Amino acid sequence: MSTFIIEGGRTLSGEIVPQGAKNEALQVICATLLTSSEVTIHNVPEISDVKNLIHLVERLGVKVRRIEKGHYTFRADEIDTSYAMSDDFVKRCAALRGSVMLAGPLLGRFGKTYFPKPGGDKIGRRKVDTHIQGFVNLGATYSYDSTLKAYLLEAPEGGLRGDYMLLDEASVTGTANILMAAACASGTTTIYNAACEPYVQQTCALLRKIGYEISGCGSNLLTIHGNRALTGQKGHPVDHTILPDMIEVGSFIGMAAITRSSITIKNVSYHNLGVIPDCFRRLGIRLEQRGDDIYIPAQESYPIETSLDGSIMNIADAPWPGLTPDLLSVLLVVATQCKGSVLIHQKMFESRLFFVDSLIDMGAQVLLCDPHRAVVIGHDHKFTLRANKMSSPDIRAGIALLLAAMSAKGTSTINNIEQIDRGYEDIDVRLNALGASIRRVDSAC
């Protein structure tokens, strides 16, 4: 287990470029299984989750070539279907959440695959049910293998069949998984209540480049004209560039505010950020769009807006084009040093707000109402957070705690930073280049 040691209270300055979007990378790497053509992907974030998925598809037989940092080619012309049915495959999938999106391409192309329970999730939870039910709608059957602790998915004789379906929730990974399976089906599939995040739009764009016909991209009604004859065939080479990571962009906006620093975030793909800039503006943060960059000036105070009727501001997550839940932790931490009060409402996931105990230990005024809601009373930078010894429970809470430590007075320690590394590439090196003081101590030291 590695550790960050952070000397807080430093003012930052300069420019920073966001990495490629992690959530998109996981989708499009899985999508390369649908063709035998070479697929070139640019702007791949070299973070642990993405690297682990790349290693997993290599074990499946995909030929992967790293041209340079962030630039890879994939060719899935000789897939080892026996490995996809092996104990080792199931074990590795269970340890990597993004691997759930291998199920759609493998089921669609080869008619059979295991669907392990990722990261300890139970199959009865809706976000996993959405995947399974989507495959069932396409004609697949499933049975539980108690030895492997995974579900065996099998397509009917003749392959998957297109169908109309209304998803029980607008699951991003569920939509992507069903989308990729439906591309291999015979006939037309209509997915209503589909997720429409930029990640899904980008996966649609890649599938279109391969040759699949998809309409409705960017809406919650997707239509996929399945083409079994195209699946797994060799065609023209495909080139794809991953969008900048909107979660990193939001994290850097929050970092500038909580440290009262002036920074420029370069090449953010502004039109794909949705409501993210406006959510930070509601916390009193001034930011300027300059071409495709965002400039955040230093401010002495960040006054939180109130609602039109004068009531406390409520910031909540919602399916796209609403606010991504991955930024609520950052917004909560930033609010601890703004002027005023705000209710943070985490609707989509359980237990994500429990990291606030560490913030309370640092002197933040946060009232945890229940597992989904927290009221934050901002210090207006008149009271500096205290340094603390903490542990990162997940990716997003980890980066939020790092931002808190950067603003705190004294030396803070964050353990279990492998969680942060899952989503943020070389974050210590990149932030140190702006003037931060973050030292990585490996467990072997």
C-alpha positions in Angstrom: 0.0 0.0 0.0 1.4 3.4 -1.0 0.9 6.8 0.6 0.8 10.4 -0.3 2.4 12.9 2.1 1.0 16.4 1.4 2.3 19.7 2.6 -0.8 21.9 2.5 -1.4 25.6 2.1 0.5 26.1 -1.1 -0.8 28.4 -3.9 -0.8 26.9 -7.3 -0.3 28.4 -10.8 0.2 27.4 -14.4 -1.5 25.2 -16.9 -2.6 21.6 -16.8 -4.0 19.2 -19.4 -6.7 16.6 -18.4 -6.0 13.0 -19.2 -8.2 11.0 -21.6 -11.6 9.9 -20.1 -11.3 6.8 -18.1 -15.0 5.8 -18.5 -14.8 6.1 -22.3 -11.5 4.2 -22.5 -13.0 1.2 -20.7 -15.9 1.2 -23.2 -14.0 1.6 -26.4 -11.3 -0.9 -25.5 -14.0 -3.5 -25.0 -15.6 -2.5 -28.3 -12.4 -3.4 -30.2 -13.5 -7.1 -29.8 -16.2 -6.5 -32.3 -13.9 -6.3 -35.3 -10.8 -8.1 -36.7 -9.6 -4.8 -38.1 -6.9 -2.8 -36.4 -8.3 -0.1 -34.1 -6.1 2.8 -33.2 -7.0 4.7 -30.0 -5.5 8.0 -29.0 -5.4 9.8 -25.7 -5.7 6.5 -23.6 -5.2 7.3 -19.9 -2.5 5.1 -18.6 -4.1 4.5 -15.2 -4.3 1.2 -13.3 -7.9 0.4 -14.3 -7.3 0.9 -18.0 -4.0 -0.9 -17.9 -5.6 -3.9 -16.2 -8.3 -4.0 -18.9 -5.7 -3.9 -21.6 -3.8 -6.8 -20.0 -7.1 -8.7 -19.8 -7.9 -8.3 -23.5 -4.4 -9.3 -24.3 -5.0 -12.6 -22.4 -8.1 -13.0 -24.6 -5.8 -12.9 -27.6 -6.2 -9.3 -28.7 -2.9 -8.0 -30.2 -2.1 -4.8 -28.4 0.7 -2.4 -29.4 1.7 0.7 -27.5 2.9 3.2 -30.1 3.7 5.9 -27.5 2.3 7.2 -24.3 -1.5 7.2 -24.6 -1.5 5.8 -28.2 -2.4 2.1 -28.7 -3.5 -0.2 -31.5 -5.8 -3.2 -30.9 -6.5 -6.1 -33.3 -9.0 -8.8 -32.2 -8.6 -11.2 -35.1 -7.6 -14.3 -33.0 -9.6 -14.5 -29.8 -9.0 -17.3 -27.5 -12.5 -18.3 -26.7 -11.4 -21.0 -24.2 -9.7 -18.3 -22.1 -13.0 -16.4 -22.0 -14.5 -19.5 -20.3 -11.6 -20.0 -17.8 -11.4 -19.6 -14.1 -8.6 -17.1 -14.5 -10.7 -14.9 -16.8 -13.6 -14.9 -14.3 -11.2 -14.1 -11.4 -9.6 -11.2 -13.2 -13.0 -9.8 -14.3 -14.3 -9.9 -10.8 -11.5 -7.7 -9.7 -12.0 -5.0 -12.4 -15.4 -3.2 -12.6 -14.8 -2.1 -16.2 -14.6 -5.7 -17.4 -18.4 -6.0 -17.2 -18.4 -4.4 -20.7 -16.5 -7.4 -22.2 -19.7 -9.4 -21.8 -21.7 -7.7 -24.5 -19.0 -8.1 -27.3 -18.1 -11.6 -26.3 -21.7 -12.8 -26.1 -22.6 -11.1 -29.3 -19.6 -12.3 -31.3 -19.1 -15.8 -29.9 -22.5 -16.6 -28.4 -21.2 -17.5 -24.9 -19.4 -15.8 -22.0 -19.2 -15.6 -18.3 -20.5 -12.5 -16.5 -18.7 -12.4 -13.1 -20.0 -10.2 -10.3 -17.6 -7.2 -10.5 -16.0 -5.7 -7.4 -18.2 -7.7 -5.0 -21.5 -6.3 -6.3 -24.5 -8.6 -6.0 -26.4 -9.6 -9.1 -29.7 -8.5 -7.5 -28.6 -4.8 -7.6 -30.3 -2.9 -10.3 -27.2 -1.6 -12.0 -26.2 -5.2 -12.7 -29.7 -6.4 -13.5 -29.9 -3.8 -16.3 -27.0 -5.6 -18.2 -28.5 -9.1 -17.7 -32.0 -8.1 -18.6 -30.8 -6.4 -21.7 -29.1 -9.6 -22.9 -32.2 -11.6 -22.0 -34.2 -9.2 -24.2 -31.9 -10.0 -27.0 -32.6 -13.7 -26.6 -29.8 -14.8 -24.3 -30.2 -17.2 -21.3 -28.3 -17.2 -18.1 -27.5 -19.7 -15.4 -25.4 -19.3 -12.2 -22.2 -21.2 -11.7 -21.7 -21.5 -8.0 -18.2 -22.7 -8.3 -17.0 -19.7 -10.4 -19.4 -17.3 -8.7 -20.4 -16.0 -12.1 -23.3 -16.1 -14.5 -23.0 -18.1 -17.7 -24.6 -16.2 -20.6 -25.6 -18.0 -23.8 -27.1 -16.7 -27.0 -29.8 -18.8 -28.7 -29.0 -20.9 -31.8 -28.5 -18.5 -34.7 -27.3 -15.7 -32.4 -28.9 -12.8 -30.6 -32.0 -11.2 -32.0 -32.8 -7.5 -32.0 -35.7 -6.3 -29.8 -37.3 -3.2 -28.3 -36.4 -2.6 -24.6 -37.1 -0.1 -21.9 -34.2 0.0 -19.5 -35.1 0.1 -15.8 -32.4 2.7 -15.3 -30.2 4.8 -17.6 -27.1 2.8 -16.7 -24.0 4.0 -18.6 -22.2 0.7 -18.6 -25.5 -1.2 -19.1 -26.3 0.9 -22.2 -22.8 0.4 -23.6 -22.9 -3.4 -22.9 -26.3 -3.9 -24.5 -25.4 -1.6 -27.4 -22.3 -3.7 -28.3 -24.3 -7.0 -28.0 -27.1 -5.5 -30.1 -24.6 -4.6 -32.8 -24.0 -8.3 -33.3 -27.7 -9.3 -33.3 -29.9 -10.0 -36.3 -32.5 -7.3 -36.7 -33.1 -3.9 -35.1 -32.7 -3.1 -31.4 -34.3 -0.1 -29.8 -33.1 1.0 -26.4 -35.3 3.4 -24.6 -34.1 5.2 -21.4 -30.6 4.7 -22.7 -27.7 6.6 -21.1 -26.6 9.4 -23.3 -23.3 10.5 -21.6 -20.5 11.6 -24.0 -18.9 8.2 -23.2 -21.8 6.4 -24.8 -21.8 8.8 -27.7 -18.2 8.1 -28.3 -18.7 4.3 -28.2 -21.5 4.8 -30.8 -19.1 6.8 -32.9 -16.5 4.1 -32.8 -19.0 1.4 -33.7 -20.1 3.5 -36.7 -16.6 3.8 -37.9 -16.4 0.0 -37.8 -19.5 -0.1 -40.0 -22.5 -0.6 -37.7 -25.6 1.5 -38.2 -26.7 3.3 -35.1 -29.0 6.3 -34.7 -30.2 8.4 -31.8 -26.7 8.9 -30.4 -26.8 11.6 -27.7 -30.5 10.9 -26.9 -32.1 8.4 -24.6 -33.6 6.5 -27.6 -30.9 4.4 -29.4 -31.6 2.4 -32.5 -29.1 -0.3 -33.5 -29.4 -2.1 -36.8 -27.6 -5.3 -36.0 -25.1 -6.8 -38.5 -23.9 -10.3 -37.7 -22.1 -10.5 -41.0 -19.9 -7.5 -40.0 -19.1 -8.8 -36.5 -15.5 -10.1 -36.2 -14.8 -9.4 -39.9 -11.7 -7.6 -41.1 -12.3 -4.3 -42.8 -10.6 -0.9 -43.0 -8.5 0.3 -40.1 -10.3 2.4 -37.5 -9.0 5.5 -35.7 -10.5 6.9 -32.5 -9.6 9.7 -30.1 -10.8 9.6 -26.5 -12.3 12.8 -25.0 -10.7 14.7 -22.2 -11.8 13.4 -18.8 -14.6 15.6 -17.5 -14.1 14.3 -14.0 -10.5 15.5 -14.1 -11.6 18.9 -15.4 -14.0 19.3 -12.6 -11.4 18.1 -10.1 -9.0 20.8 -11.3 -11.6 23.5 -11.1 -12.3 22.5 -7.5 -8.5 22.4 -6.8 -8.1 25.9 -8.0 -10.9 27.2 -5.8 -10.0 25.4 -2.5 -6.4 26.5 -2.8 -7.4 30.0 -4.0 -5.2 29.6 -7.0 -5.2 30.8 -10.6 -4.8 28.0 -13.2 -5.7 27.2 -16.8 -7.1 23.9 -17.8 -6.2 23.2 -21.4 -8.1 21.4 -24.1 -11.2 20.4 -22.1 -13.7 19.8 -24.9 -15.9 22.4 -23.3 -19.1 21.5 -25.1 -18.9 18.0 -23.6 -18.8 19.2 -20.0 -22.5 19.7 -19.7 -23.6 21.4 -16.5 -20.2 20.9 -14.7 -19.0 24.5 -15.1 -22.3 25.9 -14.0 -22.3 23.7 -10.9 -19.0 25.2 -9.8 -20.3 28.7 -10.6 -23.2 28.0 -8.1 -20.5 27.7 -5.5 -19.2 31.1 -6.3 -16.3 30.1 -8.5 -15.6 32.3 -11.4 -14.3 30.5 -14.5 -13.9 31.7 -18.0 -14.0 29.7 -21.2 -11.1 30.7 -23.4 -11.5 28.8 -26.7 -11.3 25.2 -25.5 -9.6 26.1 -22.3 -10.9 27.0 -18.9 -9.3 29.8 -16.9 -10.0 30.0 -13.1 -8.8 33.2 -11.5 -7.8 33.3 -7.9 -10.5 34.7 -5.5 -10.5 35.7 -1.9 -14.0 34.5 -1.3 -16.4 32.1 -3.0 -20.1 33.0 -2.2 -22.5 30.1 -2.6 -25.7 31.1 -4.5 -29.0 30.6 -2.9 -32.1 29.3 -4.7 -34.5 31.9 -6.2 -36.7 31.7 -3.2 -33.8 32.3 -0.9 -33.6 28.7 0.4 -30.3 26.8 0.7 -28.7 25.7 -2.5 -29.2 22.0 -3.4 -26.6 20.2 -5.6 -27.6 16.7 -6.6 -26.4 14.1 -9.2 -28.6 12.9 -12.0 -28.3 11.0 -15.3 -26.8 13.0 -18.1 -27.3 15.8 -19.0 -27.5 16.2 -15.2 -24.5 16.3 -12.9 -22.3 13.3 -12.8 -22.1 11.6 -9.4 -18.4 11.3 -9.7 -17.9 15.0 -9.0 -20.1 15.3 -5.9 -17.2 14.4 -3.6 -15.1 17.2 -5.1 -18.0 19.8 -4.9 -18.6 18.9 -1.3 -14.9 19.4 -0.3 -14.8 22.7 -2.2 -17.9 23.9 -0.4 -16.2 23.6 3.0 -14.2 26.7 2.1 -16.9 28.7 0.3 -19.1 31.3 1.9 -22.6 30.0 2.7 -24.3 26.7 3.0 -25.2 23.9 0.5 -27.0 20.6 0.6 -25.1 17.9 -1.3 -27.5 15.1 -2.4 -25.9 11.9 -3.6 -28.9 10.0 -5.1 -27.3 7.4 -7.3 -24.9 5.5 -5.1 -24.9 4.3 -1.5 -22.1 5.1 1.1 -20.3 7.6 -1.1 -20.6 10.4 1.4 -19.1 8.5 4.4 -15.7 10.0 3.6 -16.9 13.2 5.2 -15.8 11.8 8.6 -12.3 12.6 7.6 -13.3 16.1 6.6 -15.0 16.7 10.0 -11.8 15.6 11.7 -10.0 18.3 9.7 -12.4 20.9 11.1 -14.9 21.1 8.2 -18.5 21.9 9.2 -20.4 19.1 7.6 -23.6 17.5 8.8 -24.2 14.0 7.4 -28.0 13.7 7.3 -28.1 10.1 6.0 -26.1 8.0 3.5 -27.2 10.2 0.7 -27.3 13.8 2.0 -24.9 16.1 3.6 -25.2 19.8 4.6 -22.0 21.8 4.3 -21.5 25.2 6.0 -18.6 26.9 4.4 -15.7 28.5 6.3 -15.1 31.2 3.7 -11.4 30.5 4.0 -11.5 32.2 7.5 -10.7 28.8 9.1 -8.1 26.6 7.5 -8.7 22.9 7.5 -6.3 21.0 9.8 -3.9 18.4 8.5 -5.0 14.8 9.0 -4.1 11.1 8.5 -6.6 9.6 6.1 -7.2 6.6 3.8 -8.7 6.7 0.4 -11.9 4.6 0.3 -12.5 5.0 -3.5 -11.3 7.0 -6.5 -13.5 10.0 -6.2 -13.4 10.4 -2.4 -9.6 9.9 -2.7 -9.2 12.9 -5.0 -11.5 14.9 -2.8 -9.4 14.2 0.3 -6.3 15.1 -1.7 -7.7 18.5 -2.5 -8.7 19.0 1.2 -5.1 18.1 2.2 -3.7 20.6 -0.3 -5.7 23.4 1.3 -5.0 22.3 4.9 -2.5 23.7 7.2 0.4 21.3 8.0 1.3 17.8 6.7 -1.4 15.3 5.8 -1.1 11.7 5.0 -3.4 9.7 2.6 -3.0 5.9 2.6 -4.4 3.5 0.0 -3.7 5.8 -2.8 -3.9 2.9 -5.3 -7.6 3.9 -5.3 -6.6 7.4 -6.6 -4.2 5.9 -9.2 -7.2 3.9 -10.6 -8.6 7.1 -11.9 -5.9 9.8 -12.1 -2.7 9.4 -14.0 0.5 10.6 -12.3 -1.6 13.0 -10.3 1.2 13.8 -7.8 3.7 14.6 -10.6 1.2 16.8 -12.5 0.1 18.7 -9.5 3.6 19.3 -8.2 4.3 20.9 -11.5 1.8 23.6 -10.5 3.4 24.2 -7.2 1.9 21.5 -5.0 3.9 19.5 -2.5 2.8 15.8 -2.8 5.3 13.1 -2.0 4.6 9.4 -2.9 5.9 6.8 -0.5 5.7 3.2 -1.7 5.0 0.5 0.8 8.4 -1.1 0.0 10.1 1.9 1.5 
